[in-house]
Amino acid sequence: MTAWHTCTALQRDLLKAIADHDHYDREATADALQIAVEIRREATLDDARVTDALDTLEDDDLVTTTDGTYALTDRGQDAITQAARSLAIVTGHDLVVTDGGTTIPSHTAAASKLDTVLQAAEPALADDELELLDAVSTYLRNTDGFVVQTHAEPEIRSHALDVIATSEDGEGAPAGDVLNTLAREYGAKRAMTALLDLLVQGDCYQPQPATLRRVDNDTDEMGGDR
């Protein structure tokens, strides 16, 4: 089990916030990090809870602090790198961090993988499900080099999680249905931005190639159990 997977959701959010502050040359104080996580979660956090999480990260040699400013240790940087590589492998995307957001340049390759999955799953899928997934494949091919802003619009992110929640069953929520529902209200580009942002930020994952499931970011259980 990697260091990333032993962290709680809050600890992971703080690690990402520290990395963000370092990337944009901002001072990563406890207050600044708490504000960053609260904005991302759209929720208020208890000060002591944040302080305890930072203390644990420091005890685990994932962060270090100098004059009240936090920075990732080599072990902390490795933990984030491991998580990014794992996400890139399972999604089939080459993730390249840029100042404008997270660029996913390999949409055509991802669409080809989706087409392969569709061909194998065709006998078990209804026509409407095939049509929805085929639409995703077409959209991917038409948006090669698409840039996903690091933080999609909070309203759409929140709605996307609600749609996933209400559509989930034992296998997760059908990705095509979720995208179709959001696209009708916000348009395909904004809907896809929100879904990809949720995947990149770790707020949801794909238990199956064509399904989505939320990650509970508010629990303090070990990350490996989510």
ChimeraX commands (.cxc) that place a marker at each C-alpha (Angstrom):
marker #1 position 0.00,0.00,0.00 radius 0.5
marker #1 position 1.44,3.38,-1.01 radius 0.5
marker #1 position 1.65,6.42,1.24 radius 0.5
marker #1 position -1.15,8.05,-0.80 radius 0.5
marker #1 position -3.55,5.19,-0.11 radius 0.5
marker #1 position -2.93,5.31,3.65 radius 0.5
marker #1 position -3.95,8.99,3.81 radius 0.5
marker #1 position -7.43,10.15,4.71 radius 0.5
marker #1 position -9.39,12.19,2.17 radius 0.5
marker #1 position -8.60,15.40,4.08 radius 0.5
marker #1 position -4.89,14.58,4.15 radius 0.5
marker #1 position -4.97,13.96,0.40 radius 0.5
marker #1 position -6.73,17.28,-0.19 radius 0.5
marker #1 position -4.09,19.05,1.90 radius 0.5
marker #1 position -1.24,17.36,0.00 radius 0.5
marker #1 position -2.78,18.52,-3.28 radius 0.5
marker #1 position -3.29,22.03,-1.88 radius 0.5
marker #1 position 0.35,22.22,-0.79 radius 0.5
marker #1 position 1.45,21.09,-4.26 radius 0.5
marker #1 position -0.82,23.72,-5.85 radius 0.5
marker #1 position 0.59,26.49,-3.65 radius 0.5
marker #1 position 4.15,25.46,-4.47 radius 0.5
marker #1 position 3.39,25.34,-8.21 radius 0.5
marker #1 position 1.92,28.84,-8.21 radius 0.5
marker #1 position 4.53,30.17,-5.75 radius 0.5
marker #1 position 2.00,30.91,-3.00 radius 0.5
marker #1 position 2.74,30.67,0.71 radius 0.5
marker #1 position 1.25,27.42,2.02 radius 0.5
marker #1 position 0.30,28.40,5.55 radius 0.5
marker #1 position -2.24,26.38,7.52 radius 0.5
marker #1 position -4.87,29.09,7.05 radius 0.5
marker #1 position -4.24,29.31,3.29 radius 0.5
marker #1 position -4.43,25.54,2.91 radius 0.5
marker #1 position -7.65,25.35,4.93 radius 0.5
marker #1 position -9.25,28.02,2.74 radius 0.5
marker #1 position -8.15,26.18,-0.42 radius 0.5
marker #1 position -9.68,22.90,0.76 radius 0.5
marker #1 position -12.88,24.60,1.95 radius 0.5
marker #1 position -13.32,26.26,-1.45 radius 0.5
marker #1 position -12.82,22.96,-3.22 radius 0.5
marker #1 position -15.23,21.10,-0.93 radius 0.5
marker #1 position -17.69,23.99,-0.61 radius 0.5
marker #1 position -17.78,23.30,3.13 radius 0.5
marker #1 position -16.38,24.77,6.35 radius 0.5
marker #1 position -13.76,22.70,8.17 radius 0.5
marker #1 position -12.93,22.69,11.86 radius 0.5
marker #1 position -9.57,24.40,12.46 radius 0.5
marker #1 position -8.37,21.66,14.80 radius 0.5
marker #1 position -9.23,18.97,12.27 radius 0.5
marker #1 position -7.03,20.63,9.65 radius 0.5
marker #1 position -4.20,21.17,12.12 radius 0.5
marker #1 position -4.35,17.53,13.25 radius 0.5
marker #1 position -4.27,16.35,9.63 radius 0.5
marker #1 position -1.21,18.52,8.89 radius 0.5
marker #1 position 0.52,17.28,12.05 radius 0.5
marker #1 position -0.09,13.68,10.97 radius 0.5
marker #1 position 1.29,14.37,7.50 radius 0.5
marker #1 position 4.39,15.87,9.10 radius 0.5
marker #1 position 4.77,12.92,11.49 radius 0.5
marker #1 position 4.54,10.59,8.47 radius 0.5
marker #1 position 7.30,12.56,6.69 radius 0.5
marker #1 position 4.98,13.64,3.87 radius 0.5
marker #1 position 5.26,17.36,4.60 radius 0.5
marker #1 position 7.64,19.66,6.40 radius 0.5
marker #1 position 7.01,23.07,7.93 radius 0.5
marker #1 position 9.31,26.09,8.23 radius 0.5
marker #1 position 8.14,29.25,9.99 radius 0.5
marker #1 position 4.52,28.15,9.59 radius 0.5
marker #1 position 4.78,27.40,5.86 radius 0.5
marker #1 position 4.26,23.84,4.62 radius 0.5
marker #1 position 6.04,22.05,1.79 radius 0.5
marker #1 position 6.03,18.51,0.43 radius 0.5
marker #1 position 8.91,16.25,1.35 radius 0.5
marker #1 position 10.35,13.91,-1.28 radius 0.5
marker #1 position 8.08,11.21,0.14 radius 0.5
marker #1 position 5.05,13.50,-0.14 radius 0.5
marker #1 position 5.89,14.38,-3.74 radius 0.5
marker #1 position 6.31,10.68,-4.52 radius 0.5
marker #1 position 2.86,9.98,-3.05 radius 0.5
marker #1 position 1.19,12.51,-5.36 radius 0.5
marker #1 position 3.21,11.28,-8.34 radius 0.5
marker #1 position 2.12,7.69,-7.64 radius 0.5
marker #1 position -1.52,8.76,-7.55 radius 0.5
marker #1 position -1.18,10.71,-10.82 radius 0.5
marker #1 position 0.52,7.81,-12.57 radius 0.5
marker #1 position -2.10,5.37,-11.34 radius 0.5
marker #1 position -4.89,7.61,-12.65 radius 0.5
marker #1 position -3.13,8.04,-16.00 radius 0.5
marker #1 position -2.74,4.28,-16.38 radius 0.5
marker #1 position -6.32,3.31,-15.56 radius 0.5
marker #1 position -7.85,6.09,-17.67 radius 0.5
marker #1 position -5.52,5.63,-20.61 radius 0.5
marker #1 position -4.68,9.35,-20.60 radius 0.5
marker #1 position -1.33,11.12,-20.61 radius 0.5
marker #1 position -1.80,13.81,-17.99 radius 0.5
marker #1 position 0.35,16.90,-18.49 radius 0.5
marker #1 position 0.12,19.70,-15.93 radius 0.5
marker #1 position 0.12,23.19,-17.44 radius 0.5
marker #1 position -0.55,26.65,-16.05 radius 0.5
marker #1 position -3.94,26.57,-17.79 radius 0.5
marker #1 position -5.13,23.37,-16.21 radius 0.5
marker #1 position -4.70,19.68,-16.87 radius 0.5
marker #1 position -4.24,18.86,-20.52 radius 0.5
marker #1 position -5.35,15.45,-21.77 radius 0.5
marker #1 position -3.78,15.18,-25.24 radius 0.5
marker #1 position -4.64,11.56,-25.94 radius 0.5
marker #1 position -8.42,11.70,-26.40 radius 0.5
marker #1 position -8.18,9.87,-29.72 radius 0.5
marker #1 position -6.35,7.01,-28.02 radius 0.5
marker #1 position -8.97,6.99,-25.24 radius 0.5
marker #1 position -11.75,6.91,-27.85 radius 0.5
marker #1 position -10.08,3.93,-29.54 radius 0.5
marker #1 position -10.00,2.10,-26.20 radius 0.5
marker #1 position -13.65,2.92,-25.65 radius 0.5
marker #1 position -14.50,1.59,-29.10 radius 0.5
marker #1 position -12.75,-1.68,-28.26 radius 0.5
marker #1 position -14.72,-1.94,-25.01 radius 0.5
marker #1 position -17.96,-1.19,-26.87 radius 0.5
marker #1 position -17.32,-3.94,-29.39 radius 0.5
marker #1 position -16.72,-6.47,-26.62 radius 0.5
marker #1 position -19.74,-5.31,-24.59 radius 0.5
marker #1 position -22.14,-4.91,-27.52 radius 0.5
marker #1 position -24.02,-8.21,-26.98 radius 0.5
marker #1 position -24.83,-7.25,-23.38 radius 0.5
marker #1 position -25.82,-3.62,-23.94 radius 0.5
marker #1 position -29.12,-2.14,-25.08 radius 0.5
marker #1 position -29.21,-0.02,-28.23 radius 0.5
marker #1 position -29.73,3.22,-26.28 radius 0.5
marker #1 position -26.73,2.44,-24.06 radius 0.5
marker #1 position -24.57,1.78,-27.12 radius 0.5
marker #1 position -25.69,5.06,-28.65 radius 0.5
marker #1 position -24.81,7.03,-25.53 radius 0.5
marker #1 position -21.35,5.47,-25.26 radius 0.5
marker #1 position -20.75,5.93,-28.97 radius 0.5
marker #1 position -21.56,9.61,-28.48 radius 0.5
marker #1 position -18.87,9.80,-25.79 radius 0.5
marker #1 position -16.38,8.21,-28.20 radius 0.5
marker #1 position -17.27,10.73,-30.92 radius 0.5
marker #1 position -16.95,13.62,-28.48 radius 0.5
marker #1 position -13.51,12.43,-27.37 radius 0.5
marker #1 position -12.30,12.27,-30.96 radius 0.5
marker #1 position -13.54,15.80,-31.59 radius 0.5
marker #1 position -11.83,17.24,-28.50 radius 0.5
marker #1 position -8.28,15.91,-28.83 radius 0.5
marker #1 position -6.02,18.20,-26.81 radius 0.5
marker #1 position -9.01,19.34,-24.73 radius 0.5
marker #1 position -7.96,21.40,-21.71 radius 0.5
marker #1 position -9.73,20.73,-18.43 radius 0.5
marker #1 position -9.48,23.61,-15.98 radius 0.5
marker #1 position -8.07,22.49,-12.65 radius 0.5
marker #1 position -11.36,23.39,-10.95 radius 0.5
marker #1 position -14.55,23.08,-12.99 radius 0.5
marker #1 position -17.56,25.23,-12.11 radius 0.5
marker #1 position -18.62,24.30,-8.54 radius 0.5
marker #1 position -22.32,24.28,-9.43 radius 0.5
marker #1 position -21.82,21.73,-12.21 radius 0.5
marker #1 position -19.39,19.64,-10.12 radius 0.5
marker #1 position -21.95,19.45,-7.32 radius 0.5
marker #1 position -24.79,18.63,-9.70 radius 0.5
marker #1 position -22.68,15.98,-11.42 radius 0.5
marker #1 position -22.06,14.24,-8.09 radius 0.5
marker #1 position -25.79,14.37,-7.34 radius 0.5
marker #1 position -26.60,12.85,-10.75 radius 0.5
marker #1 position -24.06,10.07,-10.15 radius 0.5
marker #1 position -25.51,9.45,-6.68 radius 0.5
marker #1 position -29.10,9.13,-7.92 radius 0.5
marker #1 position -28.07,6.90,-10.83 radius 0.5
marker #1 position -25.77,4.52,-8.94 radius 0.5
marker #1 position -26.55,0.85,-8.59 radius 0.5
marker #1 position -24.32,-2.10,-7.75 radius 0.5
marker #1 position -22.16,-1.44,-10.81 radius 0.5
marker #1 position -22.07,2.36,-10.49 radius 0.5
marker #1 position -23.83,5.04,-12.55 radius 0.5
marker #1 position -23.82,4.61,-16.36 radius 0.5
marker #1 position -21.34,7.19,-17.66 radius 0.5
marker #1 position -23.36,7.81,-20.81 radius 0.5
marker #1 position -26.53,8.56,-18.86 radius 0.5
marker #1 position -24.71,10.94,-16.51 radius 0.5
marker #1 position -23.06,12.80,-19.37 radius 0.5
marker #1 position -26.32,12.99,-21.31 radius 0.5
marker #1 position -28.21,14.38,-18.30 radius 0.5
marker #1 position -25.59,17.07,-17.64 radius 0.5
marker #1 position -25.16,17.92,-21.32 radius 0.5
marker #1 position -28.87,18.67,-21.69 radius 0.5
marker #1 position -28.61,21.30,-18.96 radius 0.5
marker #1 position -25.08,22.70,-19.37 radius 0.5
marker #1 position -23.95,21.67,-22.85 radius 0.5
marker #1 position -21.53,18.88,-23.75 radius 0.5
marker #1 position -18.28,20.80,-23.20 radius 0.5
marker #1 position -19.13,22.03,-19.69 radius 0.5
marker #1 position -20.55,18.63,-18.77 radius 0.5
marker #1 position -17.44,16.79,-19.95 radius 0.5
marker #1 position -15.23,19.33,-18.16 radius 0.5
marker #1 position -17.02,18.62,-14.88 radius 0.5
marker #1 position -16.82,14.83,-15.23 radius 0.5
marker #1 position -13.16,14.83,-16.21 radius 0.5
marker #1 position -12.38,17.26,-13.39 radius 0.5
marker #1 position -14.11,14.96,-10.88 radius 0.5
marker #1 position -12.00,12.04,-12.13 radius 0.5
marker #1 position -8.76,14.02,-12.16 radius 0.5
marker #1 position -9.38,15.47,-8.68 radius 0.5
marker #1 position -10.33,12.06,-7.28 radius 0.5
marker #1 position -13.95,12.87,-6.38 radius 0.5
marker #1 position -15.23,9.95,-8.45 radius 0.5
marker #1 position -13.79,6.88,-10.14 radius 0.5
marker #1 position -14.74,4.23,-12.70 radius 0.5
marker #1 position -15.39,0.78,-11.18 radius 0.5
marker #1 position -16.17,-0.39,-14.72 radius 0.5
marker #1 position -15.09,1.22,-18.03 radius 0.5
marker #1 position -18.58,2.66,-18.62 radius 0.5
marker #1 position -19.66,3.47,-15.05 radius 0.5
marker #1 position -18.94,6.18,-12.48 radius 0.5
marker #1 position -19.01,6.09,-8.68 radius 0.5
marker #1 position -18.48,8.86,-6.13 radius 0.5
marker #1 position -15.64,8.94,-3.61 radius 0.5
marker #1 position -16.70,10.05,-0.14 radius 0.5
marker #1 position -14.37,12.97,0.59 radius 0.5
marker #1 position -15.83,13.74,4.02 radius 0.5
marker #1 position -14.97,10.52,5.80 radius 0.5
marker #1 position -11.84,10.08,7.89 radius 0.5
marker #1 position -11.51,6.41,7.02 radius 0.5
marker #1 position -8.28,5.28,5.42 radius 0.5
marker #1 position -8.02,6.23,1.77 radius 0.5
marker #1 position -7.40,2.63,0.77 radius 0.5
marker #1 position -10.94,1.75,1.78 radius 0.5
marker #1 position -12.53,4.26,-0.61 radius 0.5
marker link #1:1,2 radius 0.2
marker link #1:2,3 radius 0.2
marker link #1:3,4 radius 0.2
marker link #1:4,5 radius 0.2
marker link #1:5,6 radius 0.2
marker link #1:6,7 radius 0.2
marker link #1:7,8 radius 0.2
marker link #1:8,9 radius 0.2
marker link #1:9,10 radius 0.2
marker link #1:10,11 radius 0.2
marker link #1:11,12 radius 0.2
marker link #1:12,13 radius 0.2
marker link #1:13,14 radius 0.2
marker link #1:14,15 radius 0.2
marker link #1:15,16 radius 0.2
marker link #1:16,17 radius 0.2
marker link #1:17,18 radius 0.2
marker link #1:18,19 radius 0.2
marker link #1:19,20 radius 0.2
marker link #1:20,21 radius 0.2
marker link #1:21,22 radius 0.2
marker link #1:22,23 radius 0.2
marker link #1:23,24 radius 0.2
marker link #1:24,25 radius 0.2
marker link #1:25,26 radius 0.2
marker link #1:26,27 radius 0.2
marker link #1:27,28 radius 0.2
marker link #1:28,29 radius 0.2
marker link #1:29,30 radius 0.2
marker link #1:30,31 radius 0.2
marker link #1:31,32 radius 0.2
marker link #1:32,33 radius 0.2
marker link #1:33,34 radius 0.2
marker link #1:34,35 radius 0.2
marker link #1:35,36 radius 0.2
marker link #1:36,37 radius 0.2
marker link #1:37,38 radius 0.2
marker link #1:38,39 radius 0.2
marker link #1:39,40 radius 0.2
marker link #1:40,41 radius 0.2
marker link #1:41,42 radius 0.2
marker link #1:42,43 radius 0.2
marker link #1:43,44 radius 0.2
marker link #1:44,45 radius 0.2
marker link #1:45,46 radius 0.2
marker link #1:46,47 radius 0.2
marker link #1:47,48 radius 0.2
marker link #1:48,49 radius 0.2
marker link #1:49,50 radius 0.2
marker link #1:50,51 radius 0.2
marker link #1:51,52 radius 0.2
marker link #1:52,53 radius 0.2
marker link #1:53,54 radius 0.2
marker link #1:54,55 radius 0.2
marker link #1:55,56 radius 0.2
marker link #1:56,57 radius 0.2
marker link #1:57,58 radius 0.2
marker link #1:58,59 radius 0.2
marker link #1:59,60 radius 0.2
marker link #1:60,61 radius 0.2
marker link #1:61,62 radius 0.2
marker link #1:62,63 radius 0.2
marker link #1:63,64 radius 0.2
marker link #1:64,65 radius 0.2
marker link #1:65,66 radius 0.2
marker link #1:66,67 radius 0.2
marker link #1:67,68 radius 0.2
marker link #1:68,69 radius 0.2
marker link #1:69,70 radius 0.2
marker link #1:70,71 radius 0.2
marker link #1:71,72 radius 0.2
marker link #1:72,73 radius 0.2
marker link #1:73,74 radius 0.2
marker link #1:74,75 radius 0.2
marker link #1:75,76 radius 0.2
marker link #1:76,77 radius 0.2
marker link #1:77,78 radius 0.2
marker link #1:78,79 radius 0.2
marker link #1:79,80 radius 0.2
marker link #1:80,81 radius 0.2
marker link #1:81,82 radius 0.2
marker link #1:82,83 radius 0.2
marker link #1:83,84 radius 0.2
marker link #1:84,85 radius 0.2
marker link #1:85,86 radius 0.2
marker link #1:86,87 radius 0.2
marker link #1:87,88 radius 0.2
marker link #1:88,89 radius 0.2
marker link #1:89,90 radius 0.2
marker link #1:90,91 radius 0.2
marker link #1:91,92 radius 0.2
marker link #1:92,93 radius 0.2
marker link #1:93,94 radius 0.2
marker link #1:94,95 radius 0.2
marker link #1:95,96 radius 0.2
marker link #1:96,97 radius 0.2
marker link #1:97,98 radius 0.2
marker link #1:98,99 radius 0.2
marker link #1:99,100 radius 0.2
marker link #1:100,101 radius 0.2
marker link #1:101,102 radius 0.2
marker link #1:102,103 radius 0.2
marker link #1:103,104 radius 0.2
marker link #1:104,105 radius 0.2
marker link #1:105,106 radius 0.2
marker link #1:106,107 radius 0.2
marker link #1:107,108 radius 0.2
marker link #1:108,109 radius 0.2
marker link #1:109,110 radius 0.2
marker link #1:110,111 radius 0.2
marker link #1:111,112 radius 0.2
marker link #1:112,113 radius 0.2
marker link #1:113,114 radius 0.2
marker link #1:114,115 radius 0.2
marker link #1:115,116 radius 0.2
marker link #1:116,117 radius 0.2
marker link #1:117,118 radius 0.2
marker link #1:118,119 radius 0.2
marker link #1:119,120 radius 0.2
marker link #1:120,121 radius 0.2
marker link #1:121,122 radius 0.2
marker link #1:122,123 radius 0.2
marker link #1:123,124 radius 0.2
marker link #1:124,125 radius 0.2
marker link #1:125,126 radius 0.2
marker link #1:126,127 radius 0.2
marker link #1:127,128 radius 0.2
marker link #1:128,129 radius 0.2
marker link #1:129,130 radius 0.2
marker link #1:130,131 radius 0.2
marker link #1:131,132 radius 0.2
marker link #1:132,133 radius 0.2
marker link #1:133,134 radius 0.2
marker link #1:134,135 radius 0.2
marker link #1:135,136 radius 0.2
marker link #1:136,137 radius 0.2
marker link #1:137,138 radius 0.2
marker link #1:138,139 radius 0.2
marker link #1:139,140 radius 0.2
marker link #1:140,141 radius 0.2
marker link #1:141,142 radius 0.2
marker link #1:142,143 radius 0.2
marker link #1:143,144 radius 0.2
marker link #1:144,145 radius 0.2
marker link #1:145,146 radius 0.2
marker link #1:146,147 radius 0.2
marker link #1:147,148 radius 0.2
marker link #1:148,149 radius 0.2
marker link #1:149,150 radius 0.2
marker link #1:150,151 radius 0.2
marker link #1:151,152 radius 0.2
marker link #1:152,153 radius 0.2
marker link #1:153,154 radius 0.2
marker link #1:154,155 radius 0.2
marker link #1:155,156 radius 0.2
marker link #1:156,157 radius 0.2
marker link #1:157,158 radius 0.2
marker link #1:158,159 radius 0.2
marker link #1:159,160 radius 0.2
marker link #1:160,161 radius 0.2
marker link #1:161,162 radius 0.2
marker link #1:162,163 radius 0.2
marker link #1:163,164 radius 0.2
marker link #1:164,165 radius 0.2
marker link #1:165,166 radius 0.2
marker link #1:166,167 radius 0.2
marker link #1:167,168 radius 0.2
marker link #1:168,169 radius 0.2
marker link #1:169,170 radius 0.2
marker link #1:170,171 radius 0.2
marker link #1:171,172 radius 0.2
marker link #1:172,173 radius 0.2
marker link #1:173,174 radius 0.2
marker link #1:174,175 radius 0.2
marker link #1:175,176 radius 0.2
marker link #1:176,177 radius 0.2
marker link #1:177,178 radius 0.2
marker link #1:178,179 radius 0.2
marker link #1:179,180 radius 0.2
marker link #1:180,181 radius 0.2
marker link #1:181,182 radius 0.2
marker link #1:182,183 radius 0.2
marker link #1:183,184 radius 0.2
marker link #1:184,185 radius 0.2
marker link #1:185,186 radius 0.2
marker link #1:186,187 radius 0.2
marker link #1:187,188 radius 0.2
marker link #1:188,189 radius 0.2
marker link #1:189,190 radius 0.2
marker link #1:190,191 radius 0.2
marker link #1:191,192 radius 0.2
marker link #1:192,193 radius 0.2
marker link #1:193,194 radius 0.2
marker link #1:194,195 radius 0.2
marker link #1:195,196 radius 0.2
marker link #1:196,197 radius 0.2
marker link #1:197,198 radius 0.2
marker link #1:198,199 radius 0.2
marker link #1:199,200 radius 0.2
marker link #1:200,201 radius 0.2
marker link #1:201,202 radius 0.2
marker link #1:202,203 radius 0.2
marker link #1:203,204 radius 0.2
marker link #1:204,205 radius 0.2
marker link #1:205,206 radius 0.2
marker link #1:206,207 radius 0.2
marker link #1:207,208 radius 0.2
marker link #1:208,209 radius 0.2
marker link #1:209,210 radius 0.2
marker link #1:210,211 radius 0.2
marker link #1:211,212 radius 0.2
marker link #1:212,213 radius 0.2
marker link #1:213,214 radius 0.2
marker link #1:214,215 radius 0.2
marker link #1:215,216 radius 0.2
marker link #1:216,217 radius 0.2
marker link #1:217,218 radius 0.2
marker link #1:218,219 radius 0.2
marker link #1:219,220 radius 0.2
marker link #1:220,221 radius 0.2
marker link #1:221,222 radius 0.2
marker link #1:222,223 radius 0.2
marker link #1:223,224 radius 0.2
marker link #1:224,225 radius 0.2
marker link #1:225,226 radius 0.2
view
